[in-house]
């Protein structure tokens, strides 16, 4: 009972803040986004915040995550790992350039459409 009340309070506080984990979880519950995309966004948010990436650059990457998440089922586990390392490497220096975001997007599209991707 106490846990349910605590969860309700946390969700209510974060429901209006699009950068909060609670907001992202509520988007999954409402069916506005898939679980995989929500988890990816939460991880990217935390990595970017830790590296000191400016909010506008993080938002630009998160906009790219929507179409990228649609390609993920077509990627092999190795390709997903390379994509994750590419994202992590782009974030680590505290900046996200348009070229880095384009490279992430291009890798995911190329990998998903190369005909060799394995489920």
N, C-alpha and C positions, 0 to 999 in steps of 0.2 A: 504494500500500500504506500509506504513512504517512497519507494523507488518510483512508482507510477506518478506520484505527486511531484517528485523532483524532476522527472522526465518532462512532465507537462509544463513545469515552470521554465525549464531550459528551452524547450521548443517555443514557448510563447515569447520569451525574451528575444530569441534569434529569428523569429518568424518574419520580421520586417527588415532585417539586415542581410542583403544579398551576399555578403562576404562571409557569413557565419555558416558553420557546419550544420546547424539546426535548419537554416533556410534551405540548404541543399538537400538535406534529408526529407524535409517536407515536400520539396519538388518531386522527389522520387515517389513519396506516398501519394501525392496528387496525380501521378502519372505524367508529369511534365518532362521528365528525363529518365533515362535508364540508370540502373544501379551502377553499371560499369563506368558510365560517363561521370556520375556523381562522385564515385570513389576517385577517379582520375583527377577531377577538379579539386577535390579536397587535398590530394597529395601534392598537386601542382601549387595550390595556394600555400600550403605549409612550406614547401621547398623554396618558393619565391619569397615568402615573408622572411624565412631564415637567412636567405642570401641577400636580402635588402633590395630586391627588384622593385622598381617603381610600380604603383598600382595600375597605371595606364598600360604598361608593357605586359603585366600579368593578365590584364583584361584582354589584350590583343591575342595572347596565346590561348586563353580560355575560349575565345570566339572560334579559334581554329580547332579546338578539341571537339566541337560538335560534329563537323563533317568527318574528322579523323576517327571518332568513335564508331561511326557507321562502317568504316573500313576494317576495324579491328577483327571482326569475325573471320575475315579472309586472310589474315596474317598468321604465319606459323608462330610458334612460341619463340623461336630464335629471332624472327623479325620484330615481334613485340618487344623483346628484350633490347634489341638494337634501337628501336624507336624510343624506349624509355631512357636508354643511355644518352641518346641524342638530346632529348628534352632536358634531362638532368645536367648534361654538359653545357647546354645553352643557358641554364639558369645559374649555375655555380658562380659565375663571375659578377653577379649582381646586376646584369643588364641583359635585355632581350632585344636584339636588333630585328628589323624587318627581314634581313637576310637569314637570320637564324630561324625565325618563324617560317619563312618560305622553305628553308631546307627541311624542317620538320614535316611540313605539309607535303612537300614533294616526295620525301622518303615514304611516307605512309601511302600515298596514292600509287607511286611506282611499285612498291612492294605488294600492294593489294591487287594490282592489275598485271603483274608480270607473268601470270600463268603458272608459276611454280609454287605459289603459296599453298600451304597445306593446312587443313583445319586442325 
